[in-house]
Amino acid sequence: MQRVELISVDGIRLEAALHPAVSSPCRGVVLLVHGVTVDMDEGGGMFVRLAERLVAAGFDVARFSFRGHGGSGGTQRGVTIAGECLDLQAAVTLVAERFTGPVSVVAASFGAVSTALSLPWLEDRLHRLVLWNPVLDLRHTFLAPELPWGVENFGPEAQERLRDKGFLVVDGAFELGRVLFCEFDRYRPSEQFLASSVPALIVHGDKDSAVSYPIAADAAGRREKVLLHTISGSDHGFDSREREDEAISVTTDWLVEQSAVMA
């Protein structure tokens, strides 16, 4: 693994890590896009373990932390969807400069927002897309939450703090600012996903208490070239080592199969 630094177009410094494939010929490169409140390791180090599996299977891998996350520049309260789209653009540019071969993306949770919104310009250079418990509907996840995690973190008390102090605290640790909260009412990631034709895999737990499984399943059923893999009984982020391993294995196997189709 090589740690590197990249700069978003608005000058924000981002930490990143590159994992060259350990076998040849290379199957392509996979860019890993993490969720909110975590960093390029993803919760519990899942992206590190996924990277290890992918490089062993013949893929180059790149990871990075969005602004306001991990060791990247910026602040938590300054995180915006628009800013994350700029960060993703910088990461895609890094991948193009450092690696050759087809590019695939694995995006987890909130990472699916910037990824889906970037599909109008990203799709032509994207080989395959994997979404882990993706946020496809910002309103139902954050503005009018129905699931326990959303109610706890974005309910009336949290929104009152947002009005008074300019931020609310997610999971007791991440300070989410009012600009990002306002963006939740403006963006429709599901529309961009449904308009895309990139072959995709969605991996989602059917007991997710943070991000709606039915919304993801509905999106999978409404678009061609989408495979839905349900992890039975799993909460958000895959809530046991066994379920994490299932998500990693399914993702790696599918990307290997798709690289064979391409060949």
Backbone as JSON, one array per atom type, in Angstrom:
{
  "sequence": "MQRVELISVDGIRLEAALHPAVSSPCRGVVLLVHGVTVDMDEGGGMFVRLAERLVAAGFDVARFSFRGHGGSGGTQRGVTIAGECLDLQAAVTLVAERFTGPVSVVAASFGAVSTALSLPWLEDRLHRLVLWNPVLDLRHTFLAPELPWGVENFGPEAQERLRDKGFLVVDGAFELGRVLFCEFDRYRPSEQFLASSVPALIVHGDKDSAVSYPIAADAAGRREKVLLHTISGSDHGFDSREREDEAISVTTDWLVEQSAVMA",
  "N": [[0.83, -1.2, 0.0], [0.47, 2.23, -0.78], [0.6, 5.4, 0.56], [-0.81, 8.43, -0.43], [-1.32, 11.86, -1.48], [-3.94, 13.96, -2.56], [-5.34, 16.76, -4.3], [-8.3, 18.49, -4.17], [-10.32, 20.29, -6.58], [-10.97, 22.73, -5.5], [-8.97, 23.23, -3.76], [-8.81, 21.72, -1.39], [-7.07, 19.47, 0.62], [-6.66, 15.98, 0.34], [-6.46, 12.8, 1.87], [-5.21, 9.66, 0.68], [-4.99, 6.24, -0.44], [-3.17, 3.81, -2.23], [-3.37, 0.63, -3.73], [-1.59, -1.59, -5.35], [-2.23, -4.21, -7.73], [-1.56, -7.68, -7.07], [-1.2, -9.68, -8.83], [-0.98, -10.7, -12.28], [-2.47, -10.88, -15.57], [-3.65, -7.47, -14.94], [-6.93, -6.86, -13.76], [-8.2, -4.44, -13.82], [-9.09, -1.32, -12.19], [-10.31, -0.47, -8.96], [-12.18, 1.91, -7.33], [-12.75, 2.97, -4.08], [-15.36, 4.3, -2.2], [-16.24, 5.97, 0.58], [-18.64, 6.2, 3.39], [-20.63, 8.64, 5.29], [-19.35, 10.15, 8.31], [-17.31, 8.33, 8.66], [-14.12, 7.13, 7.35], [-11.59, 6.61, 4.8], [-11.06, 4.0, 5.42], [-13.47, 2.87, 5.92], [-16.27, 1.74, 7.96], [-15.09, -0.09, 10.71], [-12.89, -0.95, 9.28], [-13.58, -2.13, 6.86], [-13.1, -1.44, 4.18], [-10.37, -1.68, 3.96], [-10.01, -4.43, 4.23], [-11.56, -5.25, 2.04], [-10.03, -4.13, -0.03], [-7.71, -5.7, 0.19], [-8.7, -8.2, -0.59], [-9.45, -7.63, -3.21], [-7.02, -6.86, -4.49], [-5.67, -9.26, -4.35], [-7.21, -10.66, -6.1], [-6.51, -9.59, -8.48], [-6.95, -6.88, -9.03], [-6.15, -3.39, -9.19], [-6.4, -0.99, -6.56], [-7.89, 1.93, -5.18], [-8.25, 4.15, -2.49], [-9.79, 6.86, -0.63], [-10.2, 9.66, 1.6], [-13.0, 11.67, 2.09], [-13.29, 15.28, 2.23], [-13.16, 16.79, 5.47], [-13.23, 14.4, 6.76], [-11.49, 11.69, 8.34], [-8.0, 11.88, 7.74], [-8.08, 13.97, 5.97], [-8.23, 17.37, 4.66], [-10.21, 20.33, 5.51], [-13.34, 20.79, 7.31], [-15.65, 19.12, 9.54], [-18.17, 20.41, 9.76], [-18.11, 21.83, 7.44], [-18.54, 20.06, 5.4], [-20.1, 19.22, 2.38], [-22.48, 18.06, -0.06], [-21.93, 18.9, -2.66], [-19.21, 19.52, -2.37], [-18.19, 16.96, -1.81], [-18.66, 15.78, -4.26], [-16.76, 17.13, -5.78], [-14.47, 16.14, -4.55], [-14.65, 13.41, -5.2], [-14.36, 13.61, -7.95], [-11.66, 14.44, -8.03], [-10.47, 12.12, -7.03], [-11.1, 10.25, -9.02], [-9.64, 11.33, -11.1], [-7.04, 10.96, -10.08], [-6.92, 8.14, -10.1], [-7.02, 7.69, -12.87], [-4.6, 8.76, -13.62], [-2.72, 7.17, -12.31], [-3.23, 4.47, -12.81], [-4.07, 1.91, -15.24], [-6.58, 0.48, -17.39], [-10.01, -0.77, -17.03], [-12.33, 1.1, -14.99], [-13.91, 0.64, -11.91], [-16.34, 1.31, -9.34], [-16.84, 1.11, -5.86], [-19.19, 2.07, -3.66], [-20.15, 3.09, -0.47], [-23.02, 3.45, 1.54], [-23.56, 6.79, 2.37], [-21.68, 7.53, 0.54], [-22.73, 6.75, -1.86], [-24.25, 8.86, -2.69], [-22.74, 11.12, -3.76], [-21.52, 9.61, -5.73], [-23.66, 8.64, -7.35], [-24.75, 11.1, -8.18], [-22.68, 11.98, -9.73], [-22.73, 10.42, -11.96], [-23.65, 11.38, -14.54], [-21.34, 12.55, -15.76], [-19.43, 10.67, -15.14], [-20.16, 8.18, -16.05], [-19.37, 7.36, -18.67], [-16.75, 6.56, -18.39], [-16.86, 4.55, -16.6], [-16.76, 1.23, -15.62], [-18.02, -0.79, -13.96], [-20.38, -0.7, -11.2], [-20.73, -0.78, -7.73], [-22.87, -0.74, -4.98], [-23.09, -0.35, -1.57], [-25.48, -0.76, 0.88], [-26.94, 1.71, -0.02], [-27.51, 5.27, 0.17], [-30.09, 6.48, -1.43], [-32.29, 8.05, -1.37], [-32.56, 11.06, -0.12], [-34.39, 12.58, 1.31], [-36.1, 10.75, 2.7], [-34.21, 9.57, 4.28], [-32.96, 11.58, 5.81], [-34.39, 14.14, 6.05], [-37.13, 13.67, 6.54], [-37.13, 11.43, 8.4], [-37.78, 7.94, 8.86], [-36.74, 5.67, 9.86], [-35.02, 4.19, 12.7], [-32.32, 5.17, 13.19], [-32.21, 7.57, 11.72], [-34.32, 9.02, 12.88], [-33.33, 9.35, 15.47], [-30.98, 10.86, 15.04], [-31.69, 13.0, 13.37], [-34.1, 14.04, 14.08], [-36.74, 16.1, 15.62], [-35.47, 17.36, 17.93], [-32.76, 17.37, 17.21], [-32.89, 18.93, 14.9], [-33.68, 21.33, 15.98], [-31.38, 22.06, 17.39], [-29.75, 22.37, 15.21], [-30.88, 24.64, 14.03], [-30.37, 26.51, 16.04], [-27.57, 26.42, 16.59], [-26.25, 25.94, 14.23], [-25.31, 23.5, 13.46], [-25.69, 19.92, 13.77], [-25.2, 16.93, 15.71], [-24.06, 13.89, 14.64], [-24.43, 10.58, 15.51], [-23.24, 11.16, 17.91], [-20.73, 12.18, 17.41], [-20.0, 13.3, 14.86], [-20.05, 16.43, 13.37], [-22.52, 17.86, 11.65], [-23.23, 20.25, 9.3], [-25.42, 23.12, 8.62], [-25.56, 23.79, 5.89], [-25.09, 21.42, 4.44], [-27.31, 20.03, 5.39], [-29.38, 21.53, 4.24], [-28.91, 20.9, 1.59], [-29.92, 18.34, 1.37], [-32.51, 18.55, 0.54], [-32.35, 19.19, -2.06], [-31.05, 17.51, -3.85], [-31.34, 14.56, -5.9], [-30.35, 11.63, -5.82], [-31.29, 9.09, -6.58], [-32.57, 9.46, -9.02], [-30.52, 9.95, -10.85], [-29.18, 7.53, -10.66], [-31.12, 5.73, -11.63], [-31.29, 6.6, -14.23], [-28.96, 5.79, -15.33], [-26.93, 3.45, -17.21], [-24.93, 1.8, -16.45], [-23.73, -1.36, -15.54], [-24.67, -2.73, -12.41], [-24.28, -3.62, -8.95], [-26.1, -4.06, -6.03], [-25.68, -4.26, -2.63], [-27.25, -5.04, 0.29], [-28.47, -4.95, 3.6], [-31.41, -6.48, 4.92], [-32.52, -5.65, 7.28], [-31.89, -3.07, 7.82], [-31.47, -0.28, 9.81], [-30.96, 2.33, 9.32], [-30.72, 3.18, 6.59], [-32.99, 2.9, 4.0], [-33.9, -0.31, 3.07], [-36.09, -1.24, 1.4], [-36.31, 0.93, -0.44], [-33.89, 0.78, -1.85], [-34.18, -1.8, -2.92], [-36.39, -1.39, -4.54], [-35.33, 0.42, -6.4], [-33.45, -1.23, -7.6], [-35.14, -3.02, -8.89], [-36.32, -1.44, -10.8], [-34.57, -0.81, -12.78], [-32.59, -1.85, -15.53], [-29.89, -4.23, -15.74], [-29.06, -4.46, -13.07], [-28.14, -6.05, -10.15], [-29.43, -7.27, -7.17], [-28.22, -8.05, -4.04], [-29.21, -9.45, -1.16], [-28.45, -9.24, 2.22], [-29.33, -11.26, 4.59], [-31.06, -10.4, 7.51], [-29.3, -8.41, 8.27], [-28.16, -5.35, 9.71], [-27.45, -1.81, 9.17], [-24.41, -1.2, 7.44], [-23.54, -3.76, 7.74], [-23.6, -5.89, 10.19], [-22.03, -7.76, 11.58], [-19.05, -9.77, 11.75], [-19.26, -11.95, 10.07], [-21.3, -11.15, 8.3], [-20.13, -8.9, 7.18], [-18.0, -10.15, 5.87], [-19.46, -11.57, 3.99], [-20.49, -9.5, 2.37], [-18.08, -8.46, 1.35], [-17.07, -10.7, -0.03], [-19.09, -11.24, -1.93], [-19.02, -8.88, -3.41], [-16.36, -8.87, -4.43], [-16.35, -11.29, -5.91], [-18.34, -10.74, -7.82], [-17.25, -8.56, -9.23], [-14.99, -9.81, -10.3], [-16.24, -11.69, -11.97], [-17.52, -9.94, -13.74], [-15.33, -8.72, -14.92], [-14.4, -10.82, -16.41], [-16.47, -11.08, -18.22], [-16.15, -8.74, -19.64], [-13.67, -9.26, -20.81]],
  "CA": [[0.0, 0.0, 0.0], [1.17, 3.51, -0.84], [-0.21, 6.55, 0.96], [-0.58, 9.58, -1.28], [-2.16, 13.02, -1.21], [-4.47, 14.6, -3.75], [-5.93, 18.07, -4.04], [-9.55, 18.73, -4.88], [-10.18, 21.47, -7.44], [-11.1, 23.95, -4.71], [-7.81, 23.36, -2.91], [-8.85, 20.89, -0.2], [-6.14, 18.34, 0.59], [-7.32, 14.72, 0.66], [-5.61, 11.63, 2.03], [-5.59, 8.55, -0.17], [-4.12, 5.07, -0.39], [-3.17, 3.03, -3.46], [-3.03, -0.77, -3.53], [-1.37, -2.23, -6.66], [-2.59, -5.63, -7.84], [-0.44, -8.59, -6.79], [-1.12, -10.7, -9.87], [-1.16, -10.16, -13.61], [-2.72, -9.48, -15.97], [-4.54, -6.73, -14.05], [-8.33, -6.87, -14.18], [-8.72, -3.08, -13.8], [-8.91, -0.6, -10.93], [-11.54, -0.26, -8.21], [-12.14, 3.06, -6.44], [-13.63, 2.76, -2.94], [-15.94, 5.58, -1.8], [-16.78, 5.69, 1.91], [-19.84, 6.88, 3.83], [-20.5, 9.79, 6.19], [-18.86, 9.96, 9.68], [-16.17, 7.4, 8.68], [-13.06, 7.6, 6.46], [-11.29, 5.71, 3.69], [-11.05, 2.61, 5.89], [-14.89, 2.5, 6.11], [-16.52, 1.28, 9.32], [-14.45, -1.33, 11.12], [-11.82, -1.34, 8.36], [-14.08, -2.99, 5.78], [-12.48, -1.11, 2.89], [-9.02, -2.24, 3.97], [-10.17, -5.86, 3.95], [-12.01, -5.38, 0.65], [-8.87, -3.87, -0.88], [-6.83, -6.88, 0.23], [-9.32, -9.24, -1.4], [-9.45, -7.22, -4.61], [-5.67, -6.93, -5.08], [-5.36, -10.67, -4.51], [-7.96, -11.15, -7.26], [-5.96, -9.01, -9.69], [-7.36, -5.5, -9.25], [-5.59, -2.24, -8.48], [-7.43, -0.39, -5.71], [-7.62, 3.25, -4.61], [-9.17, 4.63, -1.44], [-9.53, 8.23, -0.22], [-11.13, 10.22, 2.58], [-13.63, 12.94, 1.74], [-13.03, 16.45, 3.06], [-13.81, 16.74, 6.76], [-13.2, 13.03, 7.25], [-10.17, 11.08, 8.47], [-6.87, 12.78, 7.7], [-8.22, 14.97, 4.91], [-8.46, 18.73, 5.09], [-11.59, 20.74, 5.66], [-13.97, 20.56, 8.62], [-16.89, 18.36, 9.49], [-19.3, 21.31, 9.5], [-17.99, 22.32, 6.08], [-18.83, 19.01, 4.42], [-21.3, 19.38, 1.55], [-22.59, 17.11, -1.17], [-21.19, 19.47, -3.79], [-17.8, 19.34, -2.08], [-17.85, 15.55, -1.98], [-18.6, 15.51, -5.7], [-15.45, 17.61, -6.21], [-13.48, 15.18, -4.04], [-14.74, 12.21, -6.01], [-13.74, 13.95, -9.23], [-10.21, 14.41, -7.84], [-10.06, 10.72, -6.87], [-11.18, 9.62, -10.33], [-8.48, 11.83, -11.85], [-5.88, 10.25, -9.55], [-6.96, 6.76, -10.61], [-6.68, 7.71, -14.29], [-3.18, 9.09, -13.75], [-1.84, 6.16, -11.72], [-3.55, 3.11, -13.22], [-4.7, 1.69, -16.53], [-7.62, -0.54, -17.35], [-11.36, -0.3, -16.71], [-12.53, 1.62, -13.64], [-15.14, 0.34, -11.2], [-16.5, 2.03, -8.07], [-17.64, 0.55, -4.77], [-19.59, 3.19, -2.81], [-20.89, 2.65, 0.71], [-23.93, 4.34, 2.27], [-23.64, 8.15, 1.86], [-20.82, 7.62, -0.62], [-23.54, 6.54, -3.05], [-24.86, 10.12, -3.1], [-21.85, 11.8, -4.7], [-21.29, 8.72, -6.85], [-24.82, 8.67, -8.25], [-24.88, 12.43, -8.76], [-21.58, 12.16, -10.69], [-22.87, 9.5, -13.09], [-23.75, 12.02, -15.87], [-20.01, 12.7, -16.37], [-18.59, 9.53, -14.8], [-20.64, 6.93, -16.64], [-18.65, 6.95, -19.87], [-15.47, 5.95, -18.03], [-17.11, 3.61, -15.51], [-17.03, -0.13, -16.09], [-19.01, -1.41, -13.09], [-20.71, 0.06, -10.0], [-21.24, -1.55, -6.59], [-23.38, 0.12, -3.92], [-23.36, -1.01, -0.28], [-26.55, -0.08, 1.62], [-26.79, 3.08, -0.52], [-28.48, 6.36, 0.36], [-30.62, 6.89, -2.72], [-33.38, 9.0, -1.11], [-32.09, 11.91, 0.97], [-35.52, 13.04, 2.13], [-36.55, 9.72, 3.63], [-33.12, 9.21, 5.2], [-32.54, 12.67, 6.69], [-35.32, 15.24, 6.29], [-38.34, 13.12, 7.15], [-36.68, 10.06, 8.67], [-38.73, 6.97, 9.4], [-35.98, 4.59, 10.48], [-34.54, 4.59, 14.03], [-31.1, 5.99, 13.16], [-32.56, 8.9, 11.24], [-35.15, 9.7, 13.9], [-32.46, 9.7, 16.59], [-29.96, 11.85, 14.68], [-32.21, 14.11, 12.57], [-35.45, 14.35, 14.53], [-37.03, 17.49, 16.03], [-34.48, 17.93, 18.84], [-31.54, 17.61, 16.45], [-33.12, 20.04, 13.99], [-33.69, 22.54, 16.79], [-29.98, 22.4, 17.61], [-29.24, 22.85, 13.92], [-31.34, 26.02, 13.87], [-29.77, 27.38, 17.06], [-26.11, 26.42, 16.6], [-25.7, 25.81, 12.89], [-24.9, 22.12, 13.19], [-26.18, 18.87, 14.65], [-24.16, 15.94, 15.94], [-24.48, 12.58, 14.18], [-23.82, 9.47, 16.28], [-22.49, 11.7, 19.03], [-19.33, 12.45, 17.07], [-19.77, 14.02, 13.61], [-20.79, 17.69, 13.33], [-23.09, 18.05, 10.33], [-23.63, 21.65, 9.22], [-26.73, 23.45, 8.05], [-25.53, 23.82, 4.42], [-25.32, 20.04, 4.01], [-28.7, 19.67, 5.68], [-30.21, 22.15, 3.22], [-28.71, 20.19, 0.33], [-30.71, 17.11, 1.36], [-33.78, 18.81, -0.13], [-32.1, 19.65, -3.42], [-30.46, 16.48, -4.71], [-32.11, 13.34, -6.1], [-29.41, 10.63, -6.35], [-31.97, 7.95, -7.2], [-32.9, 9.78, -10.41], [-29.31, 9.74, -11.65], [-28.9, 6.09, -10.7], [-32.08, 5.07, -12.5], [-31.04, 7.02, -15.6], [-27.69, 5.23, -15.76], [-26.96, 2.11, -17.79], [-23.75, 1.05, -15.98], [-24.09, -2.55, -14.75], [-24.51, -2.42, -10.98], [-24.61, -4.57, -7.89], [-26.47, -3.45, -4.76], [-25.59, -5.18, -1.49], [-27.98, -4.32, 1.33], [-29.11, -5.74, 4.64], [-32.86, -6.26, 4.93], [-32.92, -5.12, 8.59], [-31.15, -1.81, 7.94], [-32.2, 0.68, 10.64], [-30.5, 3.68, 8.98], [-30.99, 3.47, 5.19], [-34.11, 2.04, 3.6], [-33.73, -1.45, 2.17], [-37.12, -1.25, 0.35], [-36.01, 1.92, -1.48], [-32.83, 0.21, -2.67], [-34.73, -2.93, -3.66], [-37.25, -0.84, -5.58], [-34.46, 0.96, -7.43], [-32.87, -2.37, -8.33], [-36.17, -3.6, -9.73], [-36.78, -0.49, -11.82], [-33.51, -0.52, -13.74], [-31.92, -3.02, -16.1], [-28.47, -4.44, -15.44], [-28.81, -4.29, -11.64], [-28.31, -7.25, -9.32], [-29.58, -6.98, -5.75], [-27.86, -9.12, -3.13], [-29.73, -9.15, 0.17], [-27.8, -9.91, 3.34], [-30.47, -11.53, 5.45], [-30.96, -10.08, 8.92], [-28.22, -7.45, 8.55], [-28.39, -3.93, 9.92], [-26.64, -0.94, 8.33], [-22.97, -1.4, 7.52], [-23.28, -5.19, 7.91], [-23.43, -5.78, 11.63], [-21.22, -8.82, 12.18], [-17.91, -10.11, 10.89], [-19.75, -12.88, 9.06], [-22.03, -10.41, 7.27], [-19.12, -8.09, 6.48], [-17.29, -11.05, 4.96], [-20.37, -11.87, 2.89], [-20.51, -8.34, 1.48], [-16.79, -8.39, 0.68], [-16.96, -11.82, -0.96], [-20.03, -11.04, -3.03], [-18.51, -7.78, -4.22], [-15.16, -9.32, -5.14], [-16.72, -12.31, -6.89], [-19.09, -10.11, -8.91], [-16.31, -7.78, -10.04], [-14.19, -10.77, -11.06], [-17.11, -12.21, -13.04], [-17.75, -8.88, -14.71], [-14.11, -8.51, -15.69], [-14.35, -11.92, -17.38], [-17.45, -10.75, -19.27], [-15.51, -7.71, -20.45], [-12.62, -9.88, -21.61]],
  "C": [[0.87, 1.25, 0.0], [0.22, 4.63, -0.44], [0.19, 7.75, 0.1], [-1.51, 10.71, -0.87], [-2.69, 13.55, -2.54], [-5.16, 15.89, -3.35], [-7.21, 18.2, -4.85], [-9.45, 20.06, -5.63], [-10.36, 22.78, -6.68], [-10.01, 24.06, -3.63], [-7.79, 22.53, -1.64], [-7.91, 19.69, -0.37], [-6.86, 17.08, 1.05], [-6.29, 13.62, 0.83], [-6.13, 10.5, 1.15], [-4.59, 7.42, 0.0], [-4.29, 4.29, -1.68], [-2.68, 1.62, -3.17], [-2.83, -1.41, -4.91], [-1.75, -3.72, -6.62], [-1.36, -6.5, -7.63], [-0.34, -9.71, -7.81], [-1.34, -10.03, -11.21], [-1.76, -11.24, -14.52], [-3.72, -8.81, -15.03], [-5.95, -6.71, -14.63], [-8.91, -5.46, -14.29], [-8.48, -2.46, -12.44], [-10.28, -0.37, -10.29], [-11.32, 0.91, -7.24], [-13.18, 2.86, -5.34], [-14.06, 4.11, -2.36], [-16.72, 5.37, -0.5], [-18.03, 6.52, 2.24], [-19.56, 8.04, 4.77], [-20.09, 9.31, 7.58], [-17.67, 9.0, 9.76], [-15.08, 7.96, 7.77], [-12.75, 6.52, 5.44], [-11.13, 4.25, 4.11], [-12.45, 2.01, 5.92], [-15.04, 1.88, 7.49], [-15.86, -0.06, 9.62], [-13.34, -1.8, 10.2], [-12.28, -2.19, 7.2], [-13.41, -2.7, 4.44], [-11.03, -1.61, 2.83], [-9.09, -3.72, 3.61], [-10.65, -6.1, 2.53], [-10.84, -5.15, -0.3], [-7.94, -5.07, -0.94], [-7.39, -8.0, -0.64], [-9.24, -8.9, -2.89], [-8.06, -7.3, -5.23], [-5.24, -8.38, -5.26], [-6.06, -11.27, -5.72], [-7.5, -10.49, -8.55], [-6.39, -7.59, -10.01], [-6.4, -4.53, -8.56], [-6.73, -1.6, -7.69], [-6.96, 0.98, -5.24], [-8.7, 3.58, -3.59], [-8.82, 6.09, -1.13], [-10.54, 8.64, 0.83], [-11.68, 11.54, 2.06], [-13.16, 14.06, 2.67], [-13.8, 16.35, 4.39], [-13.86, 15.37, 7.39], [-11.75, 12.54, 7.36], [-9.06, 12.11, 8.52], [-6.93, 13.82, 6.61], [-8.45, 16.36, 5.49], [-9.95, 19.07, 5.15], [-12.12, 20.42, 7.05], [-15.24, 19.75, 8.46], [-18.07, 19.26, 9.13], [-19.27, 21.86, 8.09], [-18.25, 21.29, 5.01], [-20.13, 19.33, 3.69], [-21.32, 18.29, 0.48], [-21.81, 17.61, -2.37], [-19.69, 19.3, -3.59], [-17.36, 17.89, -2.24], [-17.82, 15.16, -3.45], [-17.27, 15.99, -6.28], [-14.35, 16.64, -5.77], [-13.47, 13.9, -4.86], [-14.12, 12.44, -7.39], [-12.22, 13.9, -9.13], [-9.71, 12.98, -7.71], [-10.1, 9.98, -8.2], [-10.01, 10.06, -11.2], [-7.2, 11.13, -11.39], [-5.8, 8.83, -10.1], [-6.54, 6.72, -12.08], [-5.2, 7.97, -14.5], [-2.28, 7.94, -13.31], [-2.05, 4.75, -12.27], [-4.1, 3.08, -14.64], [-5.79, 0.64, -16.37], [-8.95, 0.03, -16.93], [-11.5, 0.08, -15.24], [-13.89, 1.19, -13.11], [-15.16, 1.11, -9.88], [-17.3, 1.17, -7.1], [-17.92, 1.7, -3.82], [-20.48, 2.7, -1.68], [-21.77, 3.77, 1.25], [-23.99, 5.73, 1.64], [-22.69, 8.38, 0.69], [-21.56, 7.4, -1.92], [-24.13, 7.84, -3.56], [-23.98, 10.82, -4.12], [-21.59, 10.92, -5.92], [-22.44, 8.76, -7.85], [-24.96, 10.02, -8.93], [-23.8, 12.71, -9.8], [-21.74, 11.29, -11.93], [-23.02, 10.2, -14.44], [-22.39, 12.24, -16.54], [-19.12, 11.47, -16.16], [-18.93, 8.28, -15.6], [-19.81, 6.44, -17.82], [-17.32, 6.28, -19.56], [-15.62, 4.89, -16.95], [-17.5, 2.25, -16.06], [-18.13, -0.81, -15.29], [-19.19, -0.58, -11.82], [-21.27, -0.88, -8.94], [-21.67, -0.56, -5.51], [-23.68, -0.73, -2.69], [-24.36, -0.17, 0.5], [-26.62, 1.4, 1.25], [-27.9, 4.04, -0.1], [-28.89, 6.83, -1.03], [-31.74, 7.92, -2.58], [-32.99, 9.83, 0.11], [-33.23, 12.35, 1.87], [-35.92, 11.99, 3.15], [-35.47, 9.31, 4.63], [-32.88, 10.29, 6.24], [-33.64, 13.68, 7.03], [-36.62, 14.8, 6.97], [-38.07, 11.66, 7.49], [-37.76, 9.2, 9.31], [-38.02, 5.84, 10.12], [-35.31, 5.08, 11.76], [-33.31, 5.49, 14.02], [-31.4, 7.42, 12.74], [-33.37, 9.68, 12.24], [-34.27, 10.18, 15.05], [-31.54, 10.87, 16.24], [-30.5, 13.09, 13.97], [-33.64, 14.5, 12.93], [-35.59, 15.78, 15.01], [-35.98, 18.1, 16.95], [-33.18, 18.26, 18.1], [-31.71, 18.8, 15.51], [-33.21, 21.36, 14.74], [-32.26, 23.0, 17.09], [-29.37, 22.96, 16.33], [-29.64, 24.31, 13.71], [-30.6, 26.96, 14.82], [-28.26, 27.52, 16.9], [-25.46, 26.27, 15.22], [-25.18, 24.43, 12.55], [-25.64, 21.18, 14.13], [-25.11, 17.79, 14.72], [-24.7, 14.55, 15.59], [-23.71, 11.51, 14.95], [-22.92, 9.98, 17.4], [-21.09, 12.15, 18.71], [-19.13, 13.36, 15.86], [-20.67, 15.25, 13.55], [-21.23, 18.0, 11.9], [-23.7, 19.45, 10.25], [-24.92, 21.88, 8.47], [-26.71, 23.5, 6.52], [-25.76, 22.42, 3.86], [-26.76, 19.65, 4.25], [-29.65, 20.28, 4.65], [-30.09, 21.43, 1.87], [-29.57, 18.94, 0.23], [-32.02, 17.3, 0.6], [-33.6, 19.14, -1.61], [-31.65, 18.54, -4.38], [-31.31, 15.22, -4.74], [-31.18, 12.25, -6.67], [-30.09, 9.45, -7.03], [-32.27, 8.21, -8.67], [-31.69, 9.54, -11.31], [-28.96, 8.26, -11.75], [-29.83, 5.39, -11.67], [-31.86, 5.44, -13.97], [-29.77, 6.4, -16.19], [-27.88, 3.83, -16.36], [-25.74, 1.28, -17.38], [-24.21, -0.18, -15.21], [-23.74, -2.35, -13.28], [-24.91, -3.59, -10.11], [-24.96, -3.76, -6.65], [-26.42, -4.53, -3.69], [-26.19, -4.46, -0.29], [-28.57, -5.3, 2.34], [-30.59, -5.45, 4.73], [-33.4, -5.83, 6.29], [-32.2, -3.8, 8.87], [-32.0, -0.79, 8.7], [-31.79, 2.12, 10.35], [-30.9, 4.09, 7.56], [-31.97, 2.43, 4.65], [-33.71, 0.93, 2.63], [-34.81, -1.47, 1.08], [-36.85, -0.24, -0.76], [-34.92, 1.39, -2.41], [-33.35, -0.94, -3.52], [-35.63, -2.45, -4.79], [-36.42, -0.28, -6.73], [-33.85, -0.15, -8.27], [-33.88, -2.98, -9.3], [-36.62, -2.72, -10.88], [-35.74, -0.21, -12.9], [-32.92, -1.81, -14.26], [-30.47, -3.07, -15.64], [-28.14, -4.13, -13.97], [-29.09, -5.6, -10.94], [-28.4, -6.81, -7.87], [-29.19, -8.22, -4.95], [-28.29, -8.71, -1.73], [-28.95, -9.95, 1.22], [-28.85, -10.06, 4.44], [-30.16, -11.19, 6.91], [-29.96, -8.98, 9.27], [-28.73, -6.03, 8.73], [-27.45, -3.14, 9.02], [-25.15, -1.22, 8.53], [-22.55, -2.84, 7.72], [-22.74, -5.41, 9.33], [-22.75, -6.96, 12.33], [-20.08, -9.13, 11.24], [-18.37, -11.04, 9.77], [-20.47, -12.14, 7.93], [-21.11, -9.46, 6.5], [-18.38, -8.95, 5.46], [-18.16, -11.41, 3.75], [-20.39, -10.73, 1.89], [-19.21, -8.24, 0.69], [-16.66, -9.49, -0.37], [-17.86, -11.64, -2.17], [-19.54, -9.96, -3.97], [-17.32, -8.21, -5.06], [-15.52, -10.31, -6.24], [-17.44, -11.69, -8.09], [-18.17, -9.31, -9.82], [-15.4, -8.69, -10.87], [-15.0, -11.32, -12.24], [-17.31, -11.18, -14.14], [-16.5, -8.58, -15.53], [-13.93, -9.62, -16.73], [-15.3, -11.67, -18.54], [-16.83, -9.73, -20.22], [-14.47, -8.32, -21.37], [-13.19, -10.7, -22.76]]
}
